[in-house]
């Protein structure tokens, strides 16, 4: 995996979210590197696999989502609230053995971060906002039946008003 070299705050935040999760030994042990769908890989134009195999699971994806911005919220800064989705597909219907341990590691990592996202001093808030368990029963061609976690994460970015954009 070759992360982007861009210094925009959104790419930096995405890389830092991955870094935060993967720094947790419990999470890293449950999610193999080949099962991480990374949208910050400069060499992979299509990180989503056309068909998911059993060896590809559990699969973890961090996706950017909606947000809001307030330009000039103070005399010296802009504020952007950027939401992210952490999606984990297990392809397995055993909740307690497969999804629950991963789900708890995501919660623990975000709860223990206490608004700190390493390498992103501009991120002033980091919160797990929503957490939904879904039993996928649909298209076996793309994602096998099993539990899916969809966790909503909110980041609040504060950027300097002058010279910082």
C-alpha positions as a Markdown table, in Angstrom:
| # | Residue | x | y | z |
|---|---|---|---|---|
| 1 | Unk | 0.0 | 0.0 | 0.0 |
| 2 | Unk | 1.3 | 3.4 | -1.0 |
| 3 | Unk | -0.5 | 6.2 | 0.8 |
| 4 | Unk | -1.0 | 9.4 | -1.1 |
| 5 | Unk | 1.6 | 12.2 | -0.6 |
| 6 | Unk | -1.1 | 14.9 | -0.6 |
| 7 | Unk | -1.2 | 17.2 | 2.4 |
| 8 | Unk | -4.9 | 18.1 | 2.1 |
| 9 | Unk | -6.7 | 17.7 | 5.5 |
| 10 | Unk | -9.2 | 15.1 | 4.2 |
| 11 | Unk | -6.5 | 12.7 | 2.8 |
| 12 | Unk | -4.5 | 13.2 | 6.0 |
| 13 | Unk | -7.5 | 12.4 | 8.2 |
| 14 | Unk | -8.3 | 9.3 | 6.2 |
| 15 | Unk | -4.7 | 8.1 | 6.6 |
| 16 | Unk | -4.7 | 8.9 | 10.3 |
| 17 | Unk | -8.0 | 7.0 | 10.9 |
| 18 | Unk | -6.4 | 3.9 | 9.3 |
| 19 | Unk | -3.3 | 4.5 | 11.3 |
| 20 | Unk | -5.3 | 4.8 | 14.6 |
| 21 | Unk | -7.2 | 1.5 | 13.9 |
| 22 | Unk | -4.1 | -0.5 | 12.8 |
| 23 | Unk | -2.0 | 0.7 | 15.7 |
| 24 | Unk | -4.4 | -1.2 | 17.9 |
| 25 | Unk | -2.9 | -4.8 | 18.1 |
| 26 | Unk | -6.3 | -6.3 | 18.7 |
| 27 | Unk | -7.9 | -4.7 | 15.7 |
| 28 | Unk | -4.8 | -5.4 | 13.5 |
| 29 | Unk | -4.9 | -9.1 | 14.5 |
| 30 | Unk | -8.6 | -9.4 | 13.4 |
| 31 | Unk | -8.2 | -7.6 | 10.0 |
| 32 | Unk | -5.5 | -8.8 | 7.6 |
| 33 | Unk | -3.8 | -6.2 | 5.4 |
| 34 | Unk | -5.3 | -7.7 | 2.2 |
| 35 | Unk | -8.8 | -7.2 | 3.7 |
| 36 | Unk | -8.4 | -3.5 | 4.1 |
| 37 | Unk | -10.1 | -1.5 | 1.4 |
| 38 | Unk | -7.9 | 1.6 | 1.3 |
| 39 | Unk | -9.0 | 4.7 | -0.7 |
| 40 | Unk | -5.7 | 6.3 | 0.1 |
| 41 | Unk | -3.6 | 3.9 | -1.9 |
| 42 | Unk | -1.9 | 5.9 | -4.7 |
| 43 | Unk | -1.2 | 2.8 | -6.7 |
| 44 | Unk | -4.7 | 1.2 | -6.6 |
| 45 | Unk | -7.3 | 3.0 | -8.7 |
| 46 | Unk | -10.0 | 0.5 | -7.9 |
| 47 | Unk | -9.6 | -0.8 | -4.3 |
| 48 | Unk | -13.0 | -2.5 | -4.2 |
| 49 | Unk | -12.9 | -6.1 | -5.4 |
| 50 | Unk | -15.4 | -7.1 | -8.0 |
| 51 | Unk | -16.3 | -10.2 | -6.0 |
| 52 | Unk | -15.5 | -10.9 | -2.4 |
| 53 | Unk | -14.1 | -14.4 | -1.5 |
| 54 | Unk | -14.1 | -16.0 | 1.9 |
| 55 | Unk | -10.4 | -15.2 | 2.3 |
| 56 | Unk | -11.2 | -11.5 | 1.8 |
| 57 | Unk | -13.3 | -11.4 | 5.0 |
| 58 | Unk | -13.6 | -9.7 | 7.4 |
| 59 | Unk | -13.3 | -6.7 | 5.1 |
| 60 | Unk | -12.8 | -3.2 | 6.5 |
| 61 | Unk | -13.5 | 0.0 | 4.5 |
| 62 | Unk | -13.2 | 3.6 | 5.7 |
| 63 | Unk | -15.3 | 5.9 | 3.5 |
| 64 | Unk | -15.6 | 9.6 | 3.5 |
| 65 | Unk | -19.1 | 11.0 | 4.0 |
| 66 | Unk | -21.1 | 14.2 | 4.3 |
| 67 | Unk | -20.0 | 17.1 | 6.3 |
| 68 | Unk | -20.5 | 20.8 | 7.0 |
| 69 | Unk | -18.2 | 23.8 | 7.0 |
| 70 | Unk | -18.2 | 27.2 | 8.5 |
| 71 | Unk | -15.8 | 29.5 | 6.8 |
| 72 | Unk | -14.4 | 32.2 | 9.1 |
| 73 | Unk | -16.0 | 30.7 | 12.2 |
| 74 | Unk | -13.6 | 32.8 | 14.2 |
| 75 | Unk | -11.3 | 35.6 | 13.2 |
| 76 | Unk | -8.5 | 33.2 | 12.8 |
| 77 | Unk | -10.0 | 29.9 | 11.7 |
| 78 | Unk | -12.4 | 27.8 | 9.5 |
| 79 | Unk | -14.3 | 24.8 | 10.9 |
| 80 | Unk | -15.1 | 21.7 | 8.9 |
| 81 | Unk | -17.1 | 18.8 | 10.3 |
| 82 | Unk | -16.3 | 15.7 | 8.2 |
| 83 | Unk | -18.1 | 12.4 | 8.7 |
| 84 | Unk | -16.7 | 9.0 | 7.9 |
| 85 | Unk | -18.1 | 5.5 | 7.8 |
| 86 | Unk | -16.2 | 2.5 | 9.0 |
| 87 | Unk | -17.8 | -0.6 | 7.3 |
| 88 | Unk | -16.9 | -4.1 | 8.3 |
| 89 | Unk | -18.3 | -7.0 | 6.3 |
| 90 | Unk | -17.8 | -10.4 | 8.0 |
| 91 | Unk | -19.5 | -12.8 | 5.6 |
| 92 | Unk | -20.2 | -14.8 | 8.7 |
| 93 | Unk | -23.5 | -15.0 | 10.7 |
| 94 | Unk | -21.7 | -15.7 | 14.1 |
| 95 | Unk | -22.1 | -12.3 | 15.8 |
| 96 | Unk | -20.3 | -13.1 | 19.0 |
| 97 | Unk | -17.3 | -14.8 | 17.5 |
| 98 | Unk | -16.7 | -12.5 | 14.5 |
| 99 | Unk | -18.4 | -9.1 | 14.4 |
| 100 | Unk | -18.5 | -8.3 | 18.2 |
| 101 | Unk | -14.7 | -8.5 | 18.7 |
| 102 | Unk | -14.1 | -6.2 | 15.7 |
| 103 | Unk | -16.9 | -3.8 | 16.7 |
| 104 | Unk | -15.5 | -3.5 | 20.3 |
| 105 | Unk | -12.0 | -2.8 | 19.0 |
| 106 | Unk | -13.4 | 0.1 | 16.8 |
| 107 | Unk | -15.3 | 1.4 | 19.8 |
| 108 | Unk | -12.2 | 1.1 | 22.1 |
| 109 | Unk | -9.8 | 2.7 | 19.7 |
| 110 | Unk | -12.1 | 5.7 | 19.2 |
| 111 | Unk | -13.0 | 6.0 | 22.8 |
| 112 | Unk | -9.4 | 5.9 | 23.9 |
| 113 | Unk | -8.3 | 8.4 | 21.3 |
| 114 | Unk | -9.7 | 11.3 | 23.4 |
| 115 | Unk | -10.0 | 13.6 | 20.4 |
| 116 | Unk | -6.4 | 12.9 | 19.3 |
| 117 | Unk | -5.7 | 11.8 | 15.7 |
| 118 | Unk | -2.0 | 11.3 | 15.4 |
| 119 | Unk | -0.4 | 13.5 | 12.7 |
| 120 | Unk | -3.5 | 15.7 | 12.4 |
| 121 | Unk | -3.2 | 18.5 | 14.9 |
| 122 | Unk | -6.1 | 20.3 | 13.1 |
| 123 | Unk | -8.6 | 17.5 | 14.2 |
| 124 | Unk | -10.1 | 18.8 | 17.4 |
| 125 | Unk | -12.9 | 16.3 | 17.8 |
| 126 | Unk | -13.1 | 12.6 | 17.0 |
| 127 | Unk | -16.3 | 10.8 | 17.9 |
| 128 | Unk | -18.0 | 7.5 | 17.2 |
| 129 | Unk | -21.5 | 8.9 | 16.4 |
| 130 | Unk | -23.5 | 5.9 | 15.2 |
| 131 | Unk | -23.0 | 2.2 | 15.3 |
| 132 | Unk | -25.4 | -0.2 | 13.4 |
| 133 | Unk | -25.2 | -3.9 | 13.0 |
| 134 | Unk | -26.8 | -5.3 | 9.8 |
| 135 | Unk | -27.4 | -8.9 | 8.9 |
| 136 | Unk | -26.7 | -8.9 | 5.1 |
| 137 | Unk | -28.9 | -11.4 | 3.4 |
| 138 | Unk | -28.7 | -10.2 | -0.2 |
| 139 | Unk | -26.4 | -10.6 | -3.1 |
| 140 | Unk | -24.0 | -13.5 | -2.5 |
| 141 | Unk | -22.1 | -12.5 | -5.6 |
| 142 | Unk | -20.6 | -9.4 | -4.0 |
| 143 | Unk | -20.7 | -9.9 | -0.3 |
| 144 | Unk | -21.5 | -13.3 | 1.3 |
| 145 | Unk | -24.3 | -13.4 | 3.9 |
| 146 | Unk | -23.3 | -12.3 | 7.3 |
| 147 | Unk | -22.9 | -9.4 | 9.8 |
| 148 | Unk | -21.9 | -5.9 | 8.7 |
| 149 | Unk | -21.0 | -3.1 | 11.0 |
| 150 | Unk | -21.6 | 0.4 | 9.8 |
| 151 | Unk | -20.0 | 2.9 | 12.3 |
| 152 | Unk | -20.3 | 6.6 | 11.8 |
| 153 | Unk | -17.4 | 8.7 | 12.9 |
| 154 | Unk | -17.3 | 12.5 | 13.1 |
| 155 | Unk | -14.2 | 14.5 | 12.9 |
| 156 | Unk | -14.1 | 18.3 | 13.5 |
| 157 | Unk | -11.3 | 20.0 | 11.7 |
| 158 | Unk | -10.1 | 23.5 | 12.5 |
| 159 | Unk | -7.9 | 25.2 | 9.9 |
| 160 | Unk | -6.1 | 28.5 | 10.0 |
| 161 | Unk | -7.9 | 31.3 | 8.2 |
| 162 | Unk | -4.8 | 32.9 | 6.8 |
| 163 | Unk | -2.1 | 31.0 | 5.0 |
| 164 | Unk | -3.4 | 27.6 | 6.0 |
| 165 | Unk | -5.6 | 26.8 | 3.0 |
